[in-house]
Amino acid sequence: MLVMWCSRTALGRLQRIAPCTVTGFNRAMSTLPKVFVTRKVPPEGLDILRKSGQVQFEMWDSDDPVPRVELLKRVKGCEGILCVLTEKIDAQLLNAAGPNLKVVSTMSVGFDHLSLDELKKRGIRVGYTPDVLTDCVAELTVALLLATSRRLIEATHEAKTGGWGTWRTLWLCGHELANSTVGILGLGRIGVAIAERLKPFKVKKFIYTDVALRPELANMIEAEYVSLDELAKQSDFLAICCALTPETYGICNWNLFSKMKKNAIFINTSRGGVVNQEDLYEALSTGLIAGAGLDVTTPEPLPTHHPLFTLKNCVILPHVASASYTTRNSMSALAANNLLAGLRGEPMPKELKL
């Protein structure tokens, strides 16, 4: 039951803190584990928390991030935190939360915003939301690849602004998938799902590289393992699907771009930190590669004056790969169930092993 709404002004706009408390089996509300939800998450997850009768929770009821100072106040004494990828869960926050914190559940498949060493040191369990967004991210990746390779954003602009004149033989020509080689950097669930969707376009060959061979996944799409250098040299389309780790940070740099084909299309829907954006700008602006499609950048949001926005051959989306109603609700529900299971001391549906 929603007990009360408290309003406060933060970052120039009205934010609302909603303490939503549920009491079950006539237990006193104060005995229920205290949880803080760092953002207004989709309704399925909130319904699970409300109806569980297992927690009392406060939520930062806004689409915008909770200010850091407010976040540090709100987590004090919490046994659980349900967060999203914009909240940095580090030593400072964990110290602010105190010794009662048992579970952090993130509504994301990525976890580079979590200080895993600090969480492990404190014995705090971590839930995350893989699998449920695989199809949605794969769909968006294919859409971004096609929009970039077939120059759809340019074409739309020309049609709207009077550039559409007489038919011309090579005007707005792009690159097609038929008989191409598609490379995947980081072959996991999403990489396989992307390849499955691209196969009907008559792709000639799939290749991949990863920290290790992935024979089971590779067999599903008949993909060949190659070195990173060969991935760059052979790929007509290169999809980046790896996690952001110390090993992958900035892995897509001048060394990679300089080995790619001039007609190559570079697509990143993983994490912005895997790309050296200055090197990518040089590769695109000098014609070293044909185009790039990015759903993720560093920082996010990318400042509107960033040089990448000046390039016609660079399509930039505002991190929307998982943005479907079905997927976001599924992520919210899984994050809530992870949180509740962790607080009960039971196996989580999806737990990140530390």
C-alpha positions as CSV (number, residue, x, y, z in Angstrom):
1,M,0.0,0.0,0.0
2,L,1.3,3.4,-0.9
3,V,1.5,5.2,2.5
4,M,2.6,8.7,1.6
5,W,4.4,10.9,-0.9
6,C,7.1,13.4,0.1
7,S,8.3,16.0,-2.4
8,R,11.6,17.7,-2.6
9,T,13.4,19.8,-5.2
10,A,16.6,18.5,-6.6
11,L,18.7,19.4,-9.7
12,G,16.2,22.1,-10.6
13,R,13.2,19.9,-10.8
14,L,10.6,18.2,-8.6
15,Q,11.6,14.8,-7.4
16,R,9.4,12.6,-5.3
17,I,10.5,10.0,-2.7
18,A,7.8,7.4,-2.3
19,P,8.0,5.3,0.8
20,C,6.0,2.2,-0.2
21,T,5.6,-0.2,2.7
22,V,3.9,-3.6,2.7
23,T,3.1,-5.5,5.9
24,G,2.4,-9.2,5.9
25,F,1.2,-11.6,8.5
26,N,0.6,-8.8,11.0
27,R,4.3,-8.2,11.4
28,A,5.3,-4.7,12.5
29,M,6.5,-2.6,9.5
30,S,9.7,-1.8,11.3
31,T,10.8,-5.5,11.3
32,L,10.7,-5.8,7.5
33,P,13.9,-5.4,5.6
34,K,14.5,-1.8,4.4
35,V,15.1,-1.4,0.6
36,F,15.9,1.6,-1.5
37,V,14.9,1.6,-5.2
38,T,17.1,4.2,-7.0
39,R,14.8,5.1,-9.9
40,K,11.2,4.8,-11.0
41,V,11.3,1.4,-12.5
42,P,8.7,-0.3,-14.7
43,P,5.5,-1.4,-12.9
44,E,5.9,-5.2,-13.0
45,G,8.9,-5.0,-10.6
46,L,7.2,-2.5,-8.3
47,D,4.1,-4.7,-8.1
48,I,6.3,-7.7,-7.1
49,L,7.8,-5.7,-4.3
50,R,4.5,-4.3,-3.1
51,K,2.7,-7.6,-3.1
52,S,5.5,-9.6,-1.6
53,G,4.8,-8.6,2.0
54,Q,8.5,-9.0,2.6
55,V,10.0,-5.5,2.4
56,Q,9.5,-1.9,3.1
57,F,10.9,0.2,0.4
58,E,11.5,3.8,-0.7
59,M,11.8,4.7,-4.3
60,W,13.3,7.8,-6.0
61,D,10.2,8.4,-8.1
62,S,11.7,10.1,-11.2
63,D,13.0,9.2,-14.6
64,D,16.2,11.2,-13.8
65,P,19.0,9.8,-11.6
66,V,18.9,10.4,-7.9
67,P,21.5,13.0,-6.9
68,R,24.6,11.4,-5.3
69,V,24.2,13.2,-2.0
70,E,20.6,12.1,-1.7
71,L,21.5,8.5,-2.7
72,L,24.0,8.3,0.1
73,K,21.4,9.4,2.6
74,R,18.7,7.1,1.4
75,V,20.7,3.9,1.5
76,K,21.7,4.3,5.1
77,G,20.5,1.2,7.1
78,C,19.2,-0.6,4.0
79,E,19.4,-4.3,3.6
80,G,18.7,-4.2,-0.1
81,I,19.3,-1.8,-3.0
82,L,17.6,-2.1,-6.4
83,C,19.5,0.1,-8.8
84,V,20.0,0.9,-12.5
85,L,23.3,1.3,-14.4
86,T,23.6,5.1,-13.7
87,E,24.2,4.5,-10.0
88,K,27.8,3.9,-9.0
89,I,27.8,1.3,-6.3
90,D,31.3,1.8,-4.8
91,A,33.0,1.8,-1.4
92,Q,31.6,5.2,-0.6
93,L,28.0,4.1,-1.1
94,L,28.5,0.8,0.6
95,N,30.0,2.5,3.7
96,A,27.1,4.9,3.7
97,A,24.6,2.0,3.6
98,G,26.3,0.3,6.5
99,P,26.7,-3.3,7.7
100,N,23.1,-4.3,7.2
101,L,23.3,-4.3,3.4
102,K,22.9,-7.8,2.1
103,V,21.8,-7.5,-1.5
104,V,22.4,-5.2,-4.5
105,S,20.1,-6.0,-7.4
106,T,20.8,-4.1,-10.7
107,M,18.3,-3.7,-13.4
108,S,20.9,-4.2,-16.1
109,V,22.9,-7.0,-17.8
110,G,26.1,-4.9,-17.5
111,F,27.8,-4.5,-14.1
112,D,30.6,-2.1,-14.8
113,H,28.9,0.4,-12.4
114,L,29.4,-2.0,-9.5
115,S,32.6,-2.2,-7.5
116,L,32.6,-6.0,-7.5
117,D,35.7,-6.3,-5.3
118,E,34.1,-4.1,-2.6
119,L,30.9,-6.1,-2.8
120,K,32.7,-9.4,-2.5
121,K,34.8,-8.1,0.4
122,R,31.6,-7.3,2.3
123,G,29.8,-10.5,1.4
124,I,27.0,-8.6,-0.4
125,R,25.2,-10.7,-3.0
126,V,24.5,-9.2,-6.5
127,G,21.6,-9.9,-8.8
128,Y,21.5,-8.7,-12.5
129,T,19.2,-9.2,-15.5
130,P,20.8,-11.1,-18.4
131,D,18.8,-13.2,-21.0
132,V,15.6,-11.2,-20.7
133,L,16.9,-8.4,-23.0
134,T,18.7,-10.6,-25.5
135,D,16.1,-10.5,-28.2
136,C,15.4,-6.8,-27.8
137,V,19.1,-5.8,-28.0
138,A,19.7,-8.1,-31.0
139,E,16.8,-6.5,-32.8
140,L,18.1,-3.0,-32.2
141,T,21.6,-4.0,-33.2
142,V,20.3,-5.2,-36.6
143,A,18.2,-2.1,-37.0
144,L,21.2,0.1,-36.2
145,L,23.4,-1.9,-38.6
146,L,21.0,-1.5,-41.4
147,A,20.4,2.2,-40.7
148,T,24.1,2.8,-40.8
149,S,25.1,0.7,-43.7
150,R,22.2,1.8,-45.9
151,R,22.5,5.4,-44.8
152,L,18.9,5.7,-43.7
153,I,19.4,8.8,-41.4
154,E,21.1,10.7,-44.2
155,A,18.4,9.6,-46.6
156,T,15.6,10.8,-44.3
157,H,17.3,14.1,-43.8
158,E,17.7,14.6,-47.6
159,A,14.0,13.8,-48.2
160,K,13.0,16.3,-45.5
161,T,15.3,19.2,-46.5
162,G,14.9,19.3,-50.3
163,G,17.9,17.2,-51.2
164,W,15.7,14.7,-53.0
165,G,16.0,15.7,-56.7
166,T,16.4,13.7,-59.8
167,W,17.4,10.1,-59.6
168,R,21.2,9.7,-59.5
169,T,23.2,6.5,-60.1
170,L,25.3,6.5,-56.9
171,W,23.4,8.9,-54.6
172,L,23.2,7.6,-51.0
173,C,24.5,4.2,-52.0
174,G,25.4,2.0,-49.0
175,H,26.7,-1.5,-48.3
176,E,24.5,-4.7,-48.3
177,L,24.7,-7.8,-46.1
178,A,24.4,-10.4,-48.9
179,N,27.7,-12.3,-49.4
180,S,29.4,-10.4,-46.6
181,T,31.5,-11.4,-43.6
182,V,30.1,-10.4,-40.2
183,G,32.4,-10.3,-37.3
184,I,31.4,-10.4,-33.6
185,L,33.7,-9.2,-30.8
186,G,32.4,-11.1,-27.7
187,L,30.3,-14.1,-28.6
188,G,27.6,-14.5,-26.0
189,R,23.8,-14.8,-26.0
190,I,23.4,-11.4,-27.7
191,G,26.1,-12.1,-30.3
192,V,24.4,-15.4,-31.3
193,A,20.9,-13.7,-31.4
194,I,22.3,-11.0,-33.7
195,A,23.8,-13.6,-36.1
196,E,20.6,-15.6,-36.1
197,R,18.7,-12.5,-37.3
198,L,21.3,-11.6,-39.9
199,K,21.6,-15.1,-41.4
200,P,18.4,-14.6,-43.6
201,F,20.2,-11.7,-45.3
202,K,22.4,-14.2,-47.0
203,V,25.5,-13.4,-45.0
204,K,28.4,-15.5,-46.4
205,K,30.4,-16.0,-43.2
206,F,30.3,-15.3,-39.4
207,I,33.6,-14.9,-37.5
208,Y,34.2,-14.1,-33.9
209,T,36.9,-13.5,-31.3
210,D,36.6,-13.7,-27.5
211,V,38.8,-14.3,-24.5
212,A,38.3,-18.1,-25.1
213,L,36.8,-20.4,-27.7
214,R,33.0,-20.6,-27.5
215,P,32.4,-23.9,-29.4
216,E,28.8,-24.5,-28.3
217,L,27.6,-20.9,-29.2
218,A,29.8,-20.8,-32.3
219,N,28.2,-24.0,-33.6
220,M,24.8,-22.5,-33.3
221,I,25.6,-19.9,-36.0
222,E,28.5,-21.8,-37.8
223,A,30.9,-19.1,-36.7
224,E,34.7,-19.4,-37.0
225,Y,37.1,-18.3,-34.3
226,V,39.8,-15.9,-35.4
227,S,42.3,-13.5,-33.8
228,L,41.3,-9.9,-33.1
229,D,43.6,-8.8,-36.0
230,E,41.9,-11.2,-38.4
231,L,38.5,-10.1,-37.1
232,A,39.3,-6.5,-38.1
233,K,40.8,-7.5,-41.4
234,Q,38.0,-9.8,-42.6
235,S,34.8,-8.2,-41.3
236,D,32.6,-6.2,-43.6
237,F,30.4,-5.6,-40.6
238,L,31.8,-5.7,-37.0
239,A,29.4,-5.9,-34.1
240,I,30.8,-5.3,-30.6
241,C,29.0,-7.4,-28.0
242,C,31.7,-7.8,-25.3
243,A,31.4,-6.8,-21.6
244,L,33.3,-3.8,-20.4
245,T,36.3,-5.1,-18.3
246,P,39.8,-3.8,-17.7
247,E,40.9,-6.1,-20.6
248,T,38.3,-4.7,-23.1
249,Y,38.5,-1.0,-22.1
250,G,39.4,0.9,-25.2
251,I,40.0,-2.3,-27.2
252,C,38.4,-0.7,-30.3
253,N,41.1,1.8,-31.0
254,W,43.3,3.0,-33.9
255,N,45.1,-0.3,-34.0
256,L,41.8,-2.1,-34.7
257,F,40.3,0.5,-37.1
258,S,43.5,0.7,-39.1
259,K,43.2,-3.0,-40.0
260,M,39.6,-2.8,-41.1
261,K,38.3,-2.6,-44.6
262,K,37.5,0.8,-46.1
263,N,33.9,-0.4,-46.7
264,A,33.5,-1.8,-43.1
265,I,30.6,-0.9,-40.8
266,F,31.4,-0.7,-37.1
267,I,28.5,-1.3,-34.7
268,N,28.6,-1.0,-30.9
269,T,25.7,-1.9,-28.6
270,S,27.7,-3.1,-25.7
271,R,29.4,-0.4,-23.6
272,G,30.9,2.9,-24.7
273,G,34.1,2.3,-22.8
274,V,35.3,-0.4,-25.2
275,V,35.7,2.3,-27.9
276,N,38.4,5.0,-28.1
277,Q,36.1,7.6,-29.5
278,E,38.9,10.0,-30.7
279,D,40.3,7.1,-32.8
280,L,36.9,6.3,-34.1
281,Y,36.3,9.9,-35.1
282,E,39.6,9.9,-37.0
283,A,38.8,6.6,-38.7
284,L,35.4,7.9,-39.9
285,S,36.4,11.4,-40.8
286,T,39.3,10.2,-42.9
287,G,37.4,7.4,-44.7
288,L,39.4,4.7,-43.1
289,I,36.1,2.9,-42.5
290,A,32.8,3.5,-44.1
291,G,30.5,4.0,-41.1
292,A,29.7,3.5,-37.4
293,G,26.5,2.9,-35.5
294,L,26.6,3.5,-31.7
295,D,24.0,2.9,-29.1
296,V,26.5,3.5,-26.3
297,T,29.0,6.2,-25.7
298,T,31.4,7.8,-23.2
299,P,30.0,9.7,-21.5
300,E,26.3,9.2,-21.6
301,P,24.6,11.3,-22.7
302,L,27.2,12.3,-25.2
303,P,27.5,16.1,-25.3
304,T,25.8,17.5,-28.4
305,H,29.0,19.4,-29.4
306,H,31.0,16.1,-29.6
307,P,32.8,15.8,-33.0
308,L,31.1,12.4,-33.7
309,F,27.8,14.2,-34.1
310,T,29.2,16.2,-37.0
311,L,29.8,13.1,-39.1
312,K,27.1,11.9,-41.6
313,N,28.6,8.4,-41.5
314,C,28.1,8.0,-37.7
315,V,24.6,7.1,-36.4
316,I,24.3,7.7,-32.6
317,L,21.4,6.4,-30.5
318,P,20.7,7.3,-26.8
319,H,21.3,3.9,-25.3
320,V,18.0,2.4,-26.2
321,A,18.9,-1.2,-27.1
322,S,16.7,-2.7,-24.4
323,A,14.0,-0.1,-24.8
324,S,10.8,-2.1,-25.4
325,Y,7.9,-2.2,-23.0
326,T,8.1,-6.0,-22.7
327,T,11.8,-6.1,-22.0
328,R,12.0,-3.3,-19.6
329,N,9.2,-4.8,-17.6
330,S,10.8,-8.2,-17.6
331,M,14.1,-6.6,-16.4
332,S,12.2,-4.8,-13.6
333,A,10.5,-8.1,-12.5
334,L,13.7,-10.0,-12.6
335,A,15.5,-7.4,-10.6
336,A,12.8,-7.4,-8.0
337,N,12.8,-11.2,-7.7
338,N,16.5,-11.3,-7.4
339,L,16.3,-8.8,-4.6
340,L,13.6,-10.7,-2.7
341,A,15.4,-14.1,-3.1
342,G,18.6,-12.6,-1.9
343,L,17.0,-11.1,1.2
344,R,15.5,-14.5,2.0
345,G,18.9,-16.1,1.7
346,E,17.7,-18.2,-1.2
347,P,19.3,-18.7,-4.7
348,M,18.5,-15.7,-7.0
349,P,17.0,-16.3,-10.4
350,K,20.0,-14.5,-11.9
351,E,23.0,-14.0,-9.5
352,L,26.3,-12.6,-10.4
353,K,28.9,-14.9,-8.9
354,L,31.6,-12.8,-7.2
